[in-house]
Amino acid sequence: MEFQWFLQNFEDFVGVNLWTMLFAWLNLLILYILLKKLAFKPLMSMISSRQKEIDDMYSDAESQKAMAEKMKGEYEEKLSSANERSEEILKDAHRRALLREEEILRDAEAKAKRTLERAEEEIELEKKKAVNDVKDELSEMAIGIASAVIERDVSADEHRELIDEFIEKMGSGS
């Protein structure tokens, strides 16, 4: 009886029936178990799948970023290589132009030298021809003079030899 008196006083004091409260707690526990089975598991699996999608999107974004960085590095390397290659091509073209310039100058100098040598040869030939012409004239004059002076007939070959000797002595300064 004392317990009943306690329950009675408790209900009066709190204003809640103990049995109603126990049924309410029992209903809440049953509702929690049902919700856990029927709602929480699917909701948690949906949340975890959404989290997985988000994580996958982040990892894809990171891999895309890494790939973009790699491509950027390759592009910069190719650009640098292309710049170096263009510099090599320019240097090679400049070197070939200098070699061609030197070759042209050598050819021009060789042509000028050959022309000068030909001109000197022609001058030398003209000198010899002039000297021979002078010798011929002198020998004819000498033959004429010698014939007149000696009044004897000397052969032309003998006169020529005499005159050639005389001219050579005169030309050498002895």
C-alpha positions as CSV (number, residue, x, y, z in Angstrom):
1,M,0.0,0.0,0.0
2,E,2.7,2.3,0.6
3,F,3.8,2.0,-2.9
4,Q,0.4,2.8,-4.2
5,W,0.3,5.8,-1.9
6,F,3.7,6.8,-3.3
7,L,2.4,6.4,-6.9
8,Q,-0.7,8.4,-6.0
9,N,1.3,11.2,-4.5
10,F,3.8,11.1,-7.3
11,E,1.1,11.4,-9.9
12,D,-0.5,14.2,-8.0
13,F,2.8,16.0,-7.5
14,V,4.1,15.5,-11.1
15,G,0.9,15.3,-12.8
16,V,1.8,12.3,-14.9
17,N,0.7,8.8,-14.5
18,L,3.6,6.4,-14.1
19,W,2.0,3.7,-16.3
20,T,1.4,6.3,-19.0
21,M,5.0,7.4,-18.8
22,L,6.2,3.8,-19.1
23,F,4.0,3.2,-22.1
24,A,5.3,6.5,-23.6
25,W,8.9,5.4,-23.1
26,L,8.1,2.0,-24.5
27,N,6.4,3.5,-27.5
28,L,9.4,5.8,-28.0
29,L,11.8,2.8,-27.8
30,I,9.8,0.9,-30.4
31,L,9.6,3.9,-32.6
32,Y,13.3,4.4,-32.3
33,I,14.0,0.7,-33.3
34,L,11.6,0.9,-36.2
35,L,13.1,4.2,-37.4
36,K,16.6,2.8,-37.0
37,K,15.6,-0.3,-39.2
38,L,13.5,1.5,-41.7
39,A,14.8,5.1,-41.9
40,F,18.2,5.5,-40.4
41,K,20.0,2.7,-42.3
42,P,18.7,3.9,-45.8
43,L,19.3,7.5,-44.8
44,M,22.9,6.7,-43.6
45,S,23.6,4.7,-46.7
46,M,22.3,7.6,-48.8
47,I,24.5,10.0,-46.8
48,S,27.6,7.7,-47.2
49,S,27.0,7.3,-50.9
50,R,26.7,11.1,-51.3
51,Q,29.9,11.5,-49.2
52,K,31.6,9.0,-51.5
53,E,30.5,10.9,-54.6
54,I,31.8,14.1,-53.1
55,D,35.1,12.4,-52.2
56,D,35.3,11.0,-55.7
57,M,34.7,14.5,-57.2
58,Y,37.4,15.9,-55.0
59,S,39.9,13.2,-56.0
60,D,38.9,13.6,-59.7
61,A,39.5,17.3,-59.4
62,E,42.9,16.7,-57.7
63,S,43.9,14.2,-60.4
64,Q,42.7,16.7,-63.1
65,K,44.7,19.4,-61.4
66,A,47.8,17.1,-61.3
67,M,47.3,16.2,-64.9
68,A,47.0,19.9,-65.9
69,E,50.2,20.7,-63.9
70,K,52.0,17.8,-65.7
71,M,50.7,19.0,-69.1
72,K,51.8,22.5,-68.2
73,G,55.3,21.3,-67.4
74,E,55.5,19.3,-70.6
75,Y,54.3,22.3,-72.6
76,E,56.9,24.6,-70.9
77,E,59.5,21.9,-71.6
78,K,58.5,21.7,-75.3
79,L,58.4,25.5,-75.6
80,S,61.9,25.7,-74.1
81,S,63.1,23.0,-76.4
82,A,61.5,24.8,-79.4
83,N,63.2,28.0,-78.3
84,E,66.6,26.2,-78.0
85,R,66.1,24.6,-81.4
86,S,65.2,27.9,-83.1
87,E,68.3,29.5,-81.6
88,E,70.4,26.5,-82.9
89,I,68.8,27.0,-86.4
90,L,69.5,30.7,-86.3
91,K,73.1,30.1,-85.2
92,D,73.5,27.5,-87.9
93,A,72.1,29.8,-90.6
94,H,74.4,32.6,-89.5
95,R,77.4,30.3,-89.5
96,R,76.5,29.0,-93.0
97,A,76.0,32.6,-94.2
98,L,79.5,33.5,-92.9
99,L,81.0,30.5,-94.6
100,R,79.2,31.4,-97.8
101,E,80.5,34.9,-97.5
102,E,84.0,33.7,-97.0
103,E,83.7,31.4,-100.0
104,I,82.4,34.2,-102.2
105,L,85.3,36.4,-101.1
106,R,87.8,33.6,-101.8
107,D,86.3,33.0,-105.2
108,A,86.4,36.8,-106.0
109,E,90.0,37.0,-104.8
110,A,91.0,34.0,-106.9
111,K,89.3,35.4,-110.0
112,A,91.0,38.8,-109.4
113,K,94.3,37.0,-109.0
114,R,93.8,35.0,-112.2
115,T,92.8,38.1,-114.0
116,L,95.9,39.9,-112.7
117,E,98.2,37.0,-113.6
118,R,96.7,36.8,-117.1
119,A,97.2,40.6,-117.5
120,E,100.8,40.2,-116.3
121,E,101.4,37.4,-118.7
122,E,99.9,39.4,-121.6
123,I,102.1,42.3,-120.6
124,E,105.2,40.1,-120.5
125,L,104.3,38.6,-123.9
126,E,103.8,42.1,-125.3
127,K,107.2,43.1,-123.8
128,K,108.9,40.1,-125.4
129,K,107.1,40.8,-128.7
130,A,108.2,44.5,-128.5
131,V,111.8,43.5,-127.7
132,N,111.8,40.9,-130.5
133,D,110.3,43.5,-132.9
134,V,113.0,46.0,-131.8
135,K,115.7,43.3,-132.2
136,D,114.4,42.4,-135.7
137,E,114.5,46.1,-136.7
138,L,117.9,46.6,-135.1
139,S,119.2,43.5,-136.8
140,E,117.9,44.6,-140.2
141,M,119.4,48.1,-139.6
142,A,122.6,46.5,-138.4
143,I,122.7,44.2,-141.5
144,G,122.1,47.2,-143.7
145,I,124.8,49.3,-141.9
146,A,127.2,46.4,-141.8
147,S,126.7,45.7,-145.5
148,A,127.3,49.2,-146.4
149,V,130.4,49.6,-144.1
150,I,132.0,46.3,-145.0
151,E,130.8,46.1,-148.4
152,R,131.1,42.6,-148.4
153,D,128.3,40.2,-148.3
154,V,127.8,38.4,-145.0
155,S,125.0,35.9,-144.6
156,A,121.9,37.0,-142.8
157,D,122.3,34.3,-140.2
158,E,125.8,35.4,-139.3
159,H,124.6,39.0,-139.1
160,R,121.7,38.0,-136.8
161,E,124.1,36.1,-134.5
162,L,126.4,39.1,-134.3
163,I,123.6,41.5,-133.6
164,D,122.0,39.2,-131.0
165,E,125.3,39.0,-129.2
166,F,125.7,42.8,-129.4
167,I,122.2,43.4,-128.1
168,E,122.6,40.9,-125.3
169,K,125.8,42.6,-124.2
170,M,124.1,45.9,-124.4
171,G,121.0,44.6,-122.5
172,S,123.1,43.0,-119.7
173,G,125.1,46.2,-119.3
174,S,128.5,44.5,-119.8
